[in-house]
């Protein structure tokens, strides 16, 4: 065999290999999944989901996308920039109008439910020596409300609006991790957090005496009256070191997909998530709350994704 023949044979072999590799790459489905900034609950939930679900789904490439949180996730899902996202139920509802942070934008009629991810509280964190002991004390103080475009800013602003003190605080916009450091360094007086446990609070509580401000009963009633998508729940005493069980406003948070994600991919991702729910919860406690919650999601005005609906119908878990 001549060198020319050998070269041609090698070239042909490489071409076949390249085509085969290309075919494999084309068969792999890419999923861009929006969470939040580091230090936020959604960030870690998506991170552990990508790792665990990837063990069962080698043909699905899950990419964790760092975002501002729920508001940005919903907006980018609507634009088709994300395939999946963790989104507040209130944002799913508002996107159907559209109203609130989605006013003047396209209707979110491409949003599809996958599962209830968790129920998350909204609360204000300070230090024992800050001089802030009640939510009313936040007036005139520097309060970090979360990263721009996040669901945390949305929730915290709603809470302060309902209580009539939003225009009295000095709002600061920063990531959760930065807010934890800023509070520890005395650069702010408090920061707001949606969902728990949040790494920013957990890490700060390891070195400082952290205080989670309590809500009065009439404050909780006022919040629910002003914004019906909040309900009162109790954050367990085991959530943060030194913090007792505390009643606070909760909102439901969902795992949401764009309608364009293939039915088979969603169905297999959901199946894997429930099979690996213990492992997901070991990665972040919030995953322990995952459940179908179909009726409540559809009441927001958006349907379930066909892949999720098929899984729930076959498993008999569609509640």
N, C-alpha and C positions, 0 to 999 in steps of 0.2 A: 504494500500500500504506500503510495507516494505521500510526501508531506502535504501536498495540495489536497489529496483525498482525505487525509487525517484532519486537516484544518476544516474542510467542508463538513466532515462528519461531526466534529466538535461543535461547529457553529450551529448545525442543525439540532444537535442535542441540547445546546443552550437555549435555542429558540423554543423547543418543545417544553423545556423546563420553565422558561419564562412564561410561556402561555399557561402552563399548569399553575404556576404561582399566581398569575393574574386571575385565573378562574377561581382559585381559592379565595383571593382577596375580594373578588367581586361577590362571592357568596357570603361574605362576612357582613353582618348588619351592624352599623355604627349607631349608637344611642348616646346623644349628648344630654346629660341629666343635670339640671340646675339645682344647686343646693343653697349655699350662702357663703359669707366670708368665714375664714378660719376663726374659731372661737364660738361660732353659732351652731345650734343643734342640727340644722339642715345640712351643714357642711359635713359633719361627721356621719350623719345618717346615709348620705349619698356615697360617701367614701367606703363605708363598710358594705353597703349594698353592692357596689361595683366589684368588690373583692369576693364576696360570698356567692353572688349570682353567677359571676364569671366561672366558678368552679363547675357549674352544671351546664353552662352555655358557652362553649368554646367558639361558637360561630357568631356570638354577639359581643361586640366591642363596646363596653360601657365606659364613657368618658365623664369623669366628674368635672362639672363646670362651676367655677367659683363666681358667685353673683352677689348682689346686694340682699337677696332673700326673696320672699314670696312675691312682692310687687313686681320686681324685675323678672322673676321666673314666669309669672303669668303674662307679662307684656312680651317677653321673648318667645314664649310658646305661641302666642297669638300671631307673632310675626313669622313663625316657622324657624326661628333661630335655635330653638331647643326641641328635643323630642320628648323629654319628660322633665318634670319639675316637682318640687314640694311646694304646695300652694295653700294658703288659707282658704277655707270655705267661703269666707266673706268676699274674697277676691274673685272666686269663681262666680259667685252671685253677681257682684258688681260688674264684672266683665260682660255679662249677658245683656246689660242695659244699653250701652255701657254708662257707668257713672263713677263717682269718686275718682281714684287715680287713673281710671280708664276713660274718663269723659273725653269726648271729641276724638277718640281712637276707634279702630275697628271693633266690631262686636266679637266677643270671644266664643263664637259658636263652633269652634274647632276643638275646644277643650273636652277631654274625655276622662272620666273617672277610672282609677285603677283600684285604689283601696284607701281607707282611712289610715293615715300614717300615725297620728297621735292627736291628743288634745293638749293644747299648750296654754299656760297661764301668762299673763303680762304683769310685770312687777318692777318695783324700783329698788335698787340696791345701793346701800351706802355703808359707811364704816361707823362703828360704835362711838368713835370720838369725833364725829363730823358735826355734831350739833343739830343734825336732822333726825327727828324721831317720828314724824308723821308726814303723810303725803302733802298736807297743807304747808308744811315747813319748806317744801321745794320752791315756793314762791321766792323770787329774787335769787335763786341758786343756779349754778351751772349744772345742767343736766344733759348727759349724753343720751340721745334718743335712738341711736343705732346708725348703721351705714345708710347713705343716700340710696333711695330706691328700694329699701327693705320693707318687709312686712312689719318689722319691729317699729320703725318710724311711724307707720300707719297706725298700729295698735296703740303705741304710747301717746301719739297725738290725739287719738280718739278718747283715750282714758282721761287725759288732762283737759280736753275740751269738755267732756261730760261733767267733770268736776269743777269747771270754771276757772282753771288756773294755767291754761296753756300759754296765754299771753303774759303771764307773770314770771315764767321761767326763762333762763338764758339757754336756749337750745344749742347743743353741740352735736355735730354729725361726725361719727367716727366708727370704725370697725369695733366689733365686740372685744377683741383682744386688746386693742388700743384703749378702749374705755376702761377695761379692768386695770390696765397699767396706770392710766391717768388718774383713776380714783385712788389707787394705792400711793401715787406720788403727790396727791393733794392738788392736782390740776383741775379737777372737777369735784362737785359735791355729791353727785349721785349719777347712776346710769340706769337706763331702762332695759329690760330684757324680756323677750317673748320666748316661751318654751323653756323646758327644764328637763334634765340638768344641763346647764350651759357651762362649757369649759372655762369661760372667762370668770364666772362666779366661783366655780369649784377651785380653781387655781388660786384666786385671791383669798379664799377662805382658809387655805392651808397656812398662810402667813399672817393674816390680819383678822380681826374680829368683824365679821360681815353681818350687816343687818338688812333684812328684807322688810321694807315698810308694810305695815298692815293696813287693810281697808276696813273702814267702818261699815256696818250693815247697810246704812242708808246710802253710802257711797256706791256699794255694789248694786243696790237697787237702781240708783240713778244711772249707772253705766248701762245696765241691761235695758232700762227704759229708753235711753237715748239711742243705743245701738243694739237692736234685738239679737244680733248674731253673737253676742257674748252671753255666757251663762256662768253662774257661780260654781266653782269647784274648790277642792282643797289640795294644796301642794303638800305632800307628806313631809314629816319631820326628818326623814332620812335623805331628803334631796340634797341639802347642803349642811356642812358641819356647823353646829351651833345654832341652826335656824329651826324653830318649832313649826309644827303644822300650821299652815296659814291659808285662810280663805281668800280667793282672788278671782278676777274675771278670766274665764277660759274661752278659747275659740278652737274650733275643730280644724285640723290641718290634713290635707289630702295629698296622696301620690297621684299626680295627674299626667296624662299623656296627650300628645297631639293626635288628631284623628288619622294622620297619615302613617303612623307606626303600624307595621303589619300585624294583623290579628294573631297569627301564630307566634310571633315574637313576644307580644304582650302576654299571651296565654302561658307561654313557657316561663317567662320572667315571674309572673304571679305564682305559678306552681312552685318554682324554685324558692321564692320568698317565703311562702308558707311552710315549705319543707325545712327551710333553714332559719325559721323565725327565732329559734333559741340562739343560734349563732349570731344572727343580726342583733338581737337584744344584748348579747354579750359585748358586741361592738359599740352599741349605744342603746341605753335603756328604752328610749322612745319607741323603738321597733317592737317592743313587747306589746304595745297597744294596737298594733296593726290588725284591722278586721275589715270585712267587706263594706258595711255601712251604706249599702246601695240605696235604700229608700231616702236616707237623709241627703246623700249626695245629689240624687236626681231632683230633690226638692229645691236645690239651688238653681235649677233651670238647665242643667247640662246632663247628657246621658252618660252611661258607663261605656268604656271602650269595649267593642265586641269581643276582644280577646279575654278581657277580665270577666265580662258577662258569661262567656262560654265556660270559663273555668269554674265560676261560682255555680252555674246551673248544673254542671256535671258533678261537682263535689257536694252539692246540696247546702252550700254555705252562703247563699245569696240573701243575707239579712243585714 
